[in-house]
């Protein structure tokens, strides 16, 4: 079946109106997640800010300055990647549940069970597929760019190949965009059926819906930033982190507690609202394409 792209694009707003407590619980969950991440990697984040500040204006930063920067990035990624994937699976499943099973309101639709593990597995497969395409494409473009240094006529090929890679990534993103709601709704990892659902007449409406949802989420983010800016100025901006390289978490909390608390709350609320606006439309599109009604 076909579906209304514009109608589905606003499902996130309908969800926040229909279940505001759930969105607040998602914001609280994000606050816990961000707080835990800061406890684990906060000093490394400060190290990155300090080193980047020190390298401003340097055309060729010394190698000895890049080594601690890469080490700090490595530690952050080592913690943030697995925790982020698990947490994202929990939240994206909660959003799908809120649209597909709106009466399952307990705990703000948040769970940690088989549904979330299936969504985690499906998300990992999609992420690996996207990474594989991006890595292979980047490798080919880099090789062609290296050849173009000696043969300038090849730069046209670099540009065309780069545009083709962007188009391929966009196409694959749309074709895999219903994997999460389909996996949740059908109780199994459904890559091939979800891929098939997004072909033919559904592709372009899904792409348009995704663009509308993204623009709406960005507008909400800009509005949130405008509201949060005066609060950040009142308690001191993030520039206060610069110069505290090597400080422990207790020292950071003691020196920058109010600023970190405001940043934590603001980012948690904004992120919860934005993910609801961006993810909910795909569950609504899944229901319309399947010709199904929300389950009670």
Number of C-alpha atoms within 10 A of each C-alpha: 10 12 19 15 23 16 12 25 27 19 23 27 19 16 20 17 11 13 16 15 14 22 23 17 17 27 22 17 19 23 22 15 18 19 17 13 16 17 15 16 20 18 22 23 18 22 24 20 19 19 17 16 13 14 14 9 9 8 7 7 13 10 9 8 13 15 11 15 19 12 14 19 16 13 14 19 14 12 13 17 11 11 15 15 15 19 18 18 24 23 23 24 29 29 31 26 26 24 26 24 17 17 13 16 15 9 12 19 24 22 15 14 9 12 23 24 17 20 27 23 19 21 23 15 14 19 14 12 15 17 13 12 16 16 12 12 19 15 12 15 19 14 12 17 19 14 15 16 11 9 11 11 11 16 16 12 15 20 13 13 17 17 12 13 18 14 12 16 17 13 15 16 16 21 22 21 25 26 26 31 28 26 25 25 22 10 13 15 23 20 20 11 14 20 17 13 21 23 13 8 12 20 15 15 19 26 19 15 23 22 14 20 28 18 14 19 21 15 13 17 18 13 12 17 16 11 12 17 12 12 16 18 11 11 16 16 16 15 10 12 21 16 15 16 17 13 16 14 15 11 13 19 16 10 14 17 14 15 20 21 15 17 19 20 19 20 20 23 21 20 20 22 23 21 20 26 28 24 25 28 30 29 30 28 27 25 21 18 16 14 11 11 12 16 12 8
